[in-house]
Amino acid sequence: MLAGQRQAEAAADDREYPDNGRPAPTPQTGRVQCPMIFRNWIKQGDLVVVSKGNSKFRAIGEVIGDYEYVPRPTGVYSHRRQVNWLWIDKSGAAVEDIYAKSFSMRSVYLMTRSDVSIPALEAYINSQQSDGGSPEPEPYVLVIDEINRGNISKIFGELITLIEPDKRTGEANAIELRLPYSREPFSVPANLHILGTMNTADRSIALLDTALRRRFLFRELAPDASLLSETVEGVPLRRVLEVINDRIEYLVDREHRIGHAFFLGDGSRDRAAIDATMRDKVIPLLQEYFFEDWARVAAVLGERPGRGGAFLDCRKLRDPTGGEGEERESWSVRRDFAPDAYDQLIGKVPLSANAASEEISE
C-alpha cells in the first residue's frame, strides 16, 4: 500500500471515528493543550525546533506569521503558522548539541530556556546562512588581562599548540585532543580570538615573548593624546600629556610613557579632578620610575632644579651636626598646585608669579 493511500485511509477513519476509543478530552489532554499553545503562546519572532524522534532534531525556523486555521479535505493539519526555515537537515542532528534534555512525544511544547544552548543554535543557523559567499560562524573573543604576569603553561596547558592558526578546527593541520577527565575529543575553533594584554614596561615578559611570539601578533597601543579634551577649565590637557611623555621617553624610555587612560572619565572632568590625578597617580608613578630621584621628577614636571615650583616644594636641609656637610634637598608635593602650574609644565610661561618674586628678592 502506498504511503498516500495509508494517510487518506487514516484521515477517513479519523472522520468516521473521531475519538478512536480515546477518553473524552479535558483541558489537560494533548488534543486541547497543543492547539492552545500553538495558537496563543507562540508569537512572531519565536524560534521553533522540529524534532526527529526523541534524540534528534531536523529543522530550526523562525515564526513569521500569525495563527491560521485552514481546513483541509483530509480533516487533519488545519492549524498553521508561516515559518522561515533557518536550518534544515533531513538526517537530523543530536539533540544534546542544543538542548540539555531529550525531546518528548508531545506535538508542541515550550523548551526550557536555561537548558537551551543559544550559541549552539546560532552555530547551526549560521552554518546554512549565506549572503553569496561561504557562511562565517559568529566570532568569539577571550580576553586575558596582564597575560605576562600569569603562568603561561597553566593558563593554556595543551591549548598552547591548539591555538596556532593552522591547528584550529577545519584548518590544514587541525589537531584534536582528548580531554583527560571526560575523555571527550576537543579542538579549538577558528572563530575563537584570544587577546592578551600586557604592560611592556614590566620586565617579566622575556620568557613570554619566546613562548608566544609565533602564536600571537604583538601590537603596541601607544598613548594617544588626541583622545583627550584639548582644554579642561584652562588646563591644556592634551599638550600636558604629550610633554610629560616626551620627557619620560628622553629620561627613561618610550615604554614607560604614561597612558591617556589616566585622564579619561572622572580623571579629567574638571581642574580639581586633573589635580587629583597628578597628585595621586602621575607623580607617585614618576617617583617609582626614577627611584625617588626628585631632580628627575621635577624635570618631567617642568620645575626649577633644587627649588620646586608649581607642583613641588623643595627645602634645603643643613648639616645638623654643625659640620660643613653639604646641604640636602627635601622634596614634597604641594597641597595646592599653582594656578599656572600646567602652563609652566608645557613651557608656556617660565615661572609663576610667586616664583618670580622669590627670584627677585633673592
N, C-alpha and C positions, 0 to 999 in steps of 0.2 A: 504494500500500500504506500502511495506517495505521501510525503510529509504534508502537502497542501490538502490532500483528501482527509488525512487524520485531523488536521486543525479544523476543517469545515465540519466534520462529524462531531468533534468535541464541542464546537460552538453551538451546533444544533442541539446537542444533548443538554448543554447548559440552559438553552432557552426553554426546552421542554421540561427539564428537571432543575430549576434554578438553585435549589438547596442541596441537591445531590446527597441527601441523607444527613447533611450537616445540621448542627443545632441552630436555632434561631439566633440571628446576630444581636449583639449587645454593644453598648458604647465602647467596650474594651476589646472587641474582636478585631482582627486584622481587616476584615471587609469594611469596617467603619473607620478604624483608626488611619489606615493607609491613605484612603482618598481624602480624609480630613487634613492629614499632614501635607499631602501633595497639593491640595488647594489653598490651605490657609497658612501653613508655616513657610513654605518655600517662597522666596522673593527673588525678583530680578537682581542679578549680580551674584547670587549664591553659586557655589560650585557643587556639582553632583559627581559622584564616583560610581560607576557601574561595575557591579561585582561579576565574577565568573566563578560560581561556587562560593565556598566559604574561605578559600585560601588565596584567591587571585582577584585582580580587577582588570578590566579590559578597556575602560574609557574614562576620561575626565572631561567634563563640559561645564560651561557657564550658562546659567538660566538667563535668557534674554527676552522671554515672553510671559504674559500673564496666563493664568489658568484658563483653559478652554475645555468645553465638553462637546465632543464631536462624535455623535453616534455612528457606528459602522454596521454594515449588514450582518456581520457575524455576532454583533452584540457585545464584543469584548474590546479592550484597549481604547475606550472612548475618552478617557481623561488625558489631556495633553498639555504640554508646555513646550515652547520653542527653545531649543538649546544650541549653543555654539560649541561644537566639539573641538576641544583643545588638544587632546591626545587620544589616539585610538590604536589598540593592538589586539587583534583577534585572538592571538595566542595567550594573551594575558601576562601580568607581572605579579610577583609575590606581594601579598597584602602587607607583610611586615615591612616592606620598603617605605610605606607611607603611613601605616597605622599600627598602633601598639596592640590592637586586639584583632581577633578573627571576625569575619563578617558573619551575620546571622541570616536566616532564611526569610526574614520579613521583606516585603516588597519595597518599602521605603522607610527610612528612619534617620534620625539625626546622629551624626558621628560626634563623639566626644572631642571637643576642641583640644583639650590637654593631651589627648592621645594621637593627634594628627601631627605629622611632621611637615610643617609648611615648607621648609627648604627642599624636602624630597618632592613634594608636589610641584614646586616651581621647576625643579630639575627635569621632571617628566614632561611638564608642559613646554618648557623651553627646548627640549630635545626635538620637538616637531614643529616649532615655530620658525618661520623663515621669512626674511624680507628680501629674498632674491639671492642671498648668499648662504653660507653654511650657518646653522644656528649656533650662537655662542652662549654657554652657560653663564649665569649671573656670577660676577666676581665676588669673592670674599676676602677680607683683609684681617690679618692677625698682626697686632702691634705689640712689640716687646720694648718697653721703655728701659733706658740705661742698660742695653744689652751687654756692654763691655764690663759691667760690674757683676754679671752673673757667671755661673759655672756653665760654660757652653756645652760640655758633654752631658750635664744633667738637664739642661734646657731642651736640647734637641735629641740626645740619645741616637737611636738608629735613623732618626729623621735627617741627620746631617748629610746622609747620602741621598735620601729620597727627595729632598727639597731642590736638588740640582735640576735645572730646566729639562734636560734630556732624560731624566729618570722619572718624570711625572707620568701619571696615567695617560695612556694614548700617545706618548712620545716615542721617539725611535728606540731609546734604550730603557724603556719603562721597567721599573723594579717593583715587585710586590713581596712584602714580608708577612710573616705570620706572627700575630701578637702573642707574647709569651704566656698570658693568663687565659684569655678567651680562645686562643688558637685560631682566631678568625683571620682571614687574609686582609692586608692593609696596604694601601698605597696613597700617595699624595696627589690630589687632582691638580690639573694645570691652572684652574681658575682660583687657586689659593695664593694670595700675595702676602708675603711676610715683610713687615717693616720693623727694623731695629733702630732705635735712636741711641745716640751716644754724644758725649761731650769730648771732643778731641783734645781739650786741654788736660784731660785725665791721662796720665802716662801709663795706665794699666791696660792699654789696648794693643800692645805689641804682639802678644800671642794670639789675640783675636784676629788681627789682620792676617796672620799666617793661616789660621784655620778657615776663615770665611771669605777671603779675598776673591776666590774664583766662584763662590756661590752667591755673592751679593754684589750689587752695584753700589759704589760708595759715592754719595752726592753731598757736597758741602752746602749747608744752609747758613750763609753769612749774615751778619747783622744788616738789616735793611732799614735805614733811617727814613726812607720815603714812606714807610707805613705809619710814621708818627705825624702828629699835627705839627705844622711848621712853627706855630707860636701858640703858647698857652699862657694867658694872663701876663704877657710881656716876656715870657721865657722863650728864647729861640731854641725850642726843644730839639728839633731835627739837627740843627747845627751843633748843639751841645754834644749829642751822641757821636757825631762824626769826629769832632775834635778830640773827645776823650779816647775814642778808638784809634785815631791816628797816633796819639801819644803813647798809648799802650803798645801798639804794634812796634813803635820805634824802640821803646824801653824793654819790652819783653819779646813778644812775637805775635803774629796775626791770630793764632789760635786762642789767645787769651782775651780777645776783644769782647766787649760787653754786648749782650744781645738786646735787640729792640724790645723784647718782651718785658723788660724791667719797666718800661714806660708806656705799656699798653693798659687799657682798662682803668682801674682805680689808681694805678701808679702815675697817672698824668691828668686826672680830671680837673685839677686846679694847681695853683702855685704851692699851696700847702702840701698837696699830695706829692708833687715833684720833690719838694724839700725833704719829705719823709723818705722817699725812695733813695735820694742821695745819701741821707744821713744813716739810714738803717740797712741799706743793701749795697749801694755802689761803693761808698768809702770803705766799709769793712772788707769788701772784696778786694779793693786796691791794697789794703793793709796785708791781706793774705798773699797777694801776688808778689809784693815787694818785701815780704818778711819783716814787716814793721819798719822798713826804711822810709821814714816820713818825708825825707827830702824828695824822694821819687813820687810819693803820693801827692805831695804839694806841687810837683812839676806837672803831673797829669791834670790837676785842678787849676792850674794857672796861678798858683800862689807865689809870693816872693820868697826866695831862698832864705831860710833862717828867720823869717818874720811872720809868716802866715798871711792872712788877708781876709778874703770874703767867706771862705768855708772853714778855715783852720785858724787856731790861735797858737802862737809859739812863744814860750817863755824861756829865758836864759837862766840856767842853774849854775851857781858859783860853787867852787870847792868848799864844802862845809868844814874841812879840817883847818882852814886858814892858810893852806899852802898855795902854791901857784899853779894848781891844776887848771886845765883848760875848761872853759865854760861848756856846758852841755845844753842841748835843746830839749824842751819838754813840749810835745805837741798835743793838742786836743781839738776835738771837733766843736765848732761854735754851736751854742744853743740856738741862735737865730742867725741865719745867713744874711750877708749884706744885701741891701735892695738891688744892687747891680752885680751880684755875685756871678750870674750866668753870662752877663756881658763881659765881665773880666775873664771868665774861663775861656771864652772863644776869642779873646783878644780885641773885643770891640772897644773897650776902654782900658787904659793901662792900670789905673789904681782907683779904688773907691775914694770918695771924698774924705772919709776918716783916715784912710791910709795916707793920702796926700798931705793932710795937715800934720800927721805924725812925722812925715819925711821933712816937712818944712821946719817943724820945731826942733828936730834933731840937727 
